[in-house]
Amino acid sequence: MPSILVLNGPNLNMLGKREPGLYGAKTLSDIDEMCRATGAQLGLEVDCRQSNHEGELVDAIQTSAGAFDGIVLNAGAYTHTSIALRDAILATGVPVIELHISNVYAREDFRHESKIAPVAAGLIVGLGPDGYALAIRAFAQRLNA
C-alpha cells in the first residue's frame, strides 16, 4: 500500500491552544486523525509525526526514502530558516508538499521566504487544517496518474 508521511515541526504540538484565532481550535491529534482517515479513504497509509527539533525532522526526511511515497511537511518556523531540511529533501528525492495552516504571506515579512518551497512538489498555504487532507488527496492523484 502506498504511504505518506505527515511531518509537523516546532510548536504544532500546541495547536488548539496556540493562537486559536489564527490556527483554529483543532489539535494536532485531531489533524492526525483526519489525515489517517483521508488516507484510508484513498488507499494510502498515513504516518503522522511531530518534533520541535530540527535534527529529528531531518532524520525523518532522510529515512523516508524507500519508506514513503510522499511527505506532507509543515515545518513551522523552520520553513524560513532551515537549509538542513531543504538539503534533506533534495538528498532523498521523496516528493514533498509544503503546507501552512495560516497564510504566511499575510503575516510578518520574515515568514514570506521559504527555504523549502523551491524544492517542494507543491505548496498549500492558508487553508487551515483542511490543507492536510488536500495535500494527501494531491499525493493520491499523483500516485494514480
C-alpha positions, -999 to +999 in steps of 0.1 A: +000+000+000+014+035-009+023+055+022+025+092+031+045+108+059+028+138+075+056+157+093+050+186+116+076+209+130+080+231+161+051+244+181+025+225+161+020+202+191+004+233+206-024+236+181-058+241+198-040+262+224-017+283+204-033+314+189-067+298+181-078+329+163-050+323+137-047+285+138-082+273+148-094+251+176-083+217+162-055+199+180-026+182+162-043+149+173-075+159+155-054+167+124-036+134+126-069+115+128-082+134+098-050+127+078-052+089+086-090+088+077-084+107+045-056+083+036-077+053+044-104+065+020-079+069-007-060+036-001-030+053+014-013+045+047-005+078+066+021+081+093+019+113+113+049+127+133+058+159+150+090+173+165+102+205+179+138+196+170+153+203+136+176+173+136+147+149+143+128+164+113+159+160+091+162+123+103+126+117+095+130+131+060+163+111+054+147+078+064+116+085+043+135+073+011+121+039+002+096+040+031+072+067+019+058+078-014+055+114-003+058+138+026+033+165+037+056+189+056+045+217+078+080+227+090+066+256+111+092+283+117+119+261+103+104+268+069+120+302+069+154+292+083+164+256+077+188+248+049+192+214+065+156+205+058+159+217+023+191+196+018+174+165+033+145+169+008+170+171-021+190+142-009+161+118-006+142+126-038+109+119-020+083+144-032+072+170-006+042+192-003+049+222+019+019+231+040+010+260+063-023+263+082-022+301+081-015+324+052+022+331+059+021+358+031-004+378+051+018+378+082+052+392+091+077+398+064+101+372+077+075+345+071+074+353+033+105+334+025+106+296+024+138+276+021+116+246+013+093+259-015+119+258-042+124+221-037+088+212-030+064+195-054+037+218-042+026+243-017-007+247+003-010+279+023-037+294+044-065+268+041-064+258+077-063+222+088-082+212+057-050+218+038-036+185+051-065+165+035-059+184+003-022+175+003-030+138+009-055+139-020-029+155-042-005+127-035-032+101-042-038+117-076+000+118-083+003+081-074-027+071-095-016+091-126 
